[in-house]
Amino acid sequence: MKPQALAIAGPTASGKTGLALAIAAHLQEKGGAEIISVDSALVFKGMDIGTAKPSAQELASVPHHLIDIRDPLNAYSAAEFAHDALACILDIRRRGKIPILVGGTMLYFKALMEGLNDMPGADALIRAVIQTEAEKSGWPAMHALLSQVDPLTAARLAPADSQRISRALEVFRISGKPLSSFHQINLVSTEPCNSNALQWVNVPLLSLEPKDRSWLHQRIEQRFDDMLLHGFLDEVKALRARGDLTPDLPAMRCVGYRQAWEALDGTLPMHELRDRGVFATRQLAKRQMTWLRSLPQRAVLEADGEVVLKQALKWVDQHMTAV
């Protein structure tokens, strides 16, 4: 079957945005392209600097989707993304254009291309009970409790990670199943994909992976320095000034925002913000690379190579003969 979209993935700061814009410009003569963001931070409004959100000029040069669609107060799940991205793809294809999926949120890619099991939604009452227990016993004790019912999830969470511990216990108490069981690969796709509207095996994936790790580390450092220079702290101050956001919200736990919040709270020395932010971003990039390397079907492009754009456009043209 013909590919229904093109996908570009890669670790943070690997050059995905610039490459996607260049590819979209290249595809203008073939009817045009539109970009679908696969990024869990770009969905939030008012979070521009710390997410390296495309500039207004870049957003205007090519139609973009799934950016600035959520207030930071409201979470956005992988299942919601899969549903919304599928709708975007179908609409873009219907208008004779080519969808380009671009981003580094690997759970979003997984949800869209493989599907997710039907994880239970939030239950305010159960969550309140868990919070009350935590206030009495402490989160390390709740973490120990989690390790008894879901050792796989507990093993990857810090004892003080209140948000994720709470969610894991909530899922178990609602469903009787550990959260880790819902993260297992499900060979049956999500409901929209079961409609046979798309065959996700035919979405070619181009993976930007630097050969030299130090190249990526340098770009991460430069990006964080630029963020600080262009008002990142002021952006976080404005978010805090709203009064309705907390550091436990998914939006405020995004890399960089979490460290900035702690620095403004005084729990992290301000002079350590830069190094902590860079370190957290490096760890994110490492996790992204691990996920990408688990995908044998991807086409690897050296992000730090000398002819990145030329090779990428060649890859696009090869697949466009079938689109």
N, C-alpha and C positions, 0 to 999 in steps of 0.2 A: 504494500500500500504506500501511497505517497506520504511523505512527511507532512505533518499538520502544523509544525512550528519548528523554529530553531531555538536552541538553548545555549546560553553562555554562563558558565559557572566558574568560580575561583575564589581563593581566599580574599579577605579584605585587603584593599590597597593594591591589588594586582593589576588594575587597569581595566576592569570590566566596563565601566561607564563609557570611557572614551572609545573603547573598541566597539561597543554596541552602537554608539552614535555613528561611527565610521561605517559600520556594516549597514545600518539603516540608510545612510546616504547612498551607499553603493547599490542598494536595492531599489532606489527610486525609479530607475529605468525599467524595473520589472514589476511595476505596479505600486511600489511603496511598501513600507514596513511600519509597524508600531511596536513599542517596547512595553512589556509587562514586567514590572518589578517583582523580583523574588527575594524580598528583603523585609524581615520582620521589624526593622526600625524605621524604614522609610514610610511605613503606613501611617505613622503618627504625625499629626499637625503640630507645628510649633517646635519641632525638633529637626532643625535644618543643618546647623553647623556641626553638631556632634555626630550626625549620621552621614556627613559628607553627601548630603542630598544634592542631586543635579541642580545646577543653577537655573534661574528663571529662563535664561537664554537657551540653555540646553533642553529644558522641558518644552520650550516653544518650538524648537527646531524639529522635533519628532514627537508625535503623540505618545504620551506615557500613561500607563494605567497602574492602579493599586498603589499610588503615592498620595499621601495626605488624605486618607479616607477614614481615619480614626482619631478621636480625641485621646490624648495620653491616659485619660482616666479609664478608658475602656480597652479591654484585652482584645486580641485578634488571633484566633486559633489557626492551626495548620489546616483543619478541616474547612474553616471559612475561606481560607486562602484558596484551597483546591477548588471549591465551588465557584468562587469569584473569578479565578484565573481561567477556568474552563469556559465560563460565560464570556469572558473577554476574548479568548481564542476563537470561539465560534463566531462572535460578532465581527472580529477583525477579518477572519476568513470569508465570512459572508459578504463583506465589502470589497473583496478581491485583494486584500493586502496580506502581508506575511507577519505573523506574530513572532517576536523575539523575546524569549524568556531570559531575563538577566538578573543575576544576584548571587548571594552567598549564603542564604538561609537554607541549609541542606534539608531540614525537616520539611520545609515547604516543597522543595523539589520531590522529596519522597512521597509526600501526601498526594501530589499531583500525578506523579508517574507510576506509583505503586499502589496508592491507596492507604488508608489508615483504618484500623479496626474502630468499631463504634464506641469510642470512649465516652463514659457518662459525663454529663454537664455538671455545672456547679450546683451545690445544695447549700443554701445559706444557713440552714439550721445545723446541719452536720459540721459545717465550717466553724460556726460559732461555738459548738461544743468542743471542737478541737482546740480553738483559741483559748477557751476557758481552762482546759486541761493543761495547756502549755503555760498559762499564767501561774498555775499552781506548781507544776513540776519542772518547767524549763524546757527549752527546745532540745537540748542534748538528750533529755529523758524521752522526748517524743521521737527523736531520731533512733534511740535504742528500741523503742516500741515498733517503729517502722521496720527495723532490721529483722524483727521476728516474723513479720507478715510479708515483707518484700525486700529480701536481702540484696537483690540486684540493684534496686533503686537506691537503697540506703547506702550502698557501697560507693555510689558516685556523688552523694550529697554530703556537704559539710554539716556537722552537728548543729550549726547555728543558722542554716539556710531555712529560715522559718517558712517562707512562701512555698518552696518546693516540697518540704516535708509535710506541710499542711495539705497540699494538693494530693500528694501520694496517699496519705492516710484517708483523705476524703474519698478518693476513687475506690480504695479498698472497702471502706465502710458502705459505700453505695452499692458496689457491684459484687463484693466478695472476692474480687480478683485483684492481684497486684498490678500496680501501674505498669511495671515492666512488661507484663503480658500484652498490654495494648501497644507496645512499641515494637513488637515482633513484626517482621515483614509479613504482610498479608498478600497472598498471590491474587486475591480477588480485589479488584479496584473499588474505589469509592463509587457511590451510587450514580453520580453523573457519568462516570466512565463506563458503567455497565450498560449504558444506553447504546453502546457501540458507536457513539458519535465520533470518538477518537480512538486510535490505537497507539498508546503511549510508547510502545516499543519503537515507533517510527518518528520519534522526536530526537534528531541528532543532537548530541551534547558536545560542545567544545569546552574543554577544561583548561583554564589559564593556570599553569603551575610553574613557578620560577625554579630554574635549575640551581641557582645560588640563593640559599636561604638568607644570607646577609643582605642581598638586594632587596628582598621583601621587608626585612627588619628596618632597613634604612628608610624605605618608603613609609612604613608605619610611623616611625619617629617623626619624619618630616610632616606627615599628615596631622599628627597630634599637635605638633608645634604650630602648624598653620591654624588649626582649630582654636588654640589658645590665643593666638595673635588676633584672630578675627572675631573674638567675642564669645567664645564657648561658655565661659563662666557666667557672663551676663545672660546668656540664653537659659542656663540652668537656674540662675537667680529668678528670672521671670517665671519659669515653671513653678518654682517653689513659692513664689509670691501669690500664686493663684489660691493657695490654701487648701485645695482639695486633693492634691497629689501626695503620695507617700513613697518612701524608698522601696517599699515592697511590691509596688505595681510593676508589671512586666515592662512597661515603657521606661521606667526609671531604673530598671536593672540592666538596660542596654549598656554595652561596653562604653566606658567613658563617662556616661551619665551617673552610673553608680559611684564611681570614684569622685566625680565632681560634687555630688550630693554629700558624700562623706566629708570631703574637704570643707565644704561650706558649713556643715554641721559641727566641724571641729574634731570629729572622731578620726580623721586622717589629716596629718600635718599638711598644710597647703604646699610646702616645698616638696612634698613627696607625690603630689598629684600627677605631675608629668610622668615620672617613672612608673608609678602604679598603673596609670592609664595605658602607657606603652606596653607594659608587661601583660596586662589583661588582653590587649588587642593582639599581641603575639600569641597568646594562648588560644584565642578564638581562631586565628589563622591556622594554628596547628591542628585544631579539631576539624576545621574545614578541609584541610589537606588530607587528613586521615580518611574522611568520608569520601572524598573524590577518588582517592587511590583504591577504594573498594569497588569502584565501578569499572569493570573491564571493557564496557562498551563505549567509554568516552574517547574522544579524540584529544590528545594532549598537545597543547601549544605552550612552548616555553615563554612565559610572560616577560622574562628578561632577555629574550633573544633580540637580534638586530633587525629581523624582518618579520616582526609579529603581525603587522597589518597585512602584509603581502600574503603570508601563510594563511591568515584568517580568511581573507577574501577568496583565496583559492579553495579553502574548505567550503565556504558558502556556495561558490559557483558549482562545485561538484554536487552538492546536495540540491541546488536549485534546479538542476536538470530534471529532478523528480518531483519538484513541488508544483 
